[in-house]
């Protein structure tokens, strides 16, 4: 699936865009197209990403340093926060099987 959002900007005007969606990690991996943010010509003020998976999966393998996890029952929340956000590549997450 994908999200397409049209937004108009005047010179030096800013907008806040909050996108939230959910999907299953299958088979324990995901790839997010984030480098398109560079098309805006300057870093985004901030960005936040949250992955919720079973704690039994352990930490993800990714090019971004995994943050501390927050456990809620059998689920673990991994939250990445960036300020500013200027990605140089797509974001790939993998949870290797044991």
N, C-alpha and C positions, 0 to 999 in steps of 0.2 A: 504494500500500500504506500501511498505518498500523500503529502500535504502541499497544496499550492495556495499561496496567499498573495493577493495583489495589494500593494500599499503605495500611495502617492506621497511624495516628499517635496517640500519646498526647499530652497537652498538653506542650509544650516538648521533645518528642522529635524527633530528626532521623533522616533516612535518606539513604543514598547510592544514586542511581539512575544507572547507566551504560548508555546505549543506543548501540549501534553497528549501522548498517545501510549498505548500499551500493546505489546505483542509477545508471543511466546518465543523463547530462545530455542531454536531447534536446528540442528542438533548441538546445543550448547555453544552457539556462536552468533554474533551479530556484526553487521558492518553499517556504519552510518556515514552518509555523505555530508561532511561538515566543511570541506575546503571551499565550497561555494560561497561561504561567508567572506572570502577574500575579494570577491567581485565588487563588494561595496567600497573598496579602496582604502579602508582603515579598519582597525580592530573593532569588534563589538565591545561595548562597555563591559558586559559580563555575559557569562553562559553557565548553565548548570545542567548536569546530566545525572540521572539516577537509574541504576540497574538493581532490580530486586529479584533474587534467585534463592534457591534452597541453600542454607548454610553448608550443607554437606558437600556442595560443589567446591568450596574453598575459594581462594582469591582468583580473579581473572588474570589471564595473560593479555596484556595490552601495551601499546606504546606509551600510554599515559600512566604515570605512577599511581597504583591503586591507593585510594584513601583508606582511612580507618573504616571498618564496617560497623554498622549498627544492626544488632540482632533484635528481631521482633518474632518471638516464637521460633519456628524452624526456618524463617526467612531472614536473609541478610540483605541489607540495603547498602549499596556502594554509591556514594555521591561525589561526583567530581565538580569542582567549582573553579571558574577562571575569571579573572578580572585584570586586564582585558583578555579577550579571546581572539586569537589570530592563528587558526589552524593551518598547518603546512601539508597535511595529508588526511585521508579519511580515517575515521576511528574504527578500529577492529577490536572486538572483544571475543575471547575464547575461554571456555572453562574445560580444561582437559579432563577426560574420563580417567578414573583411577583404576 
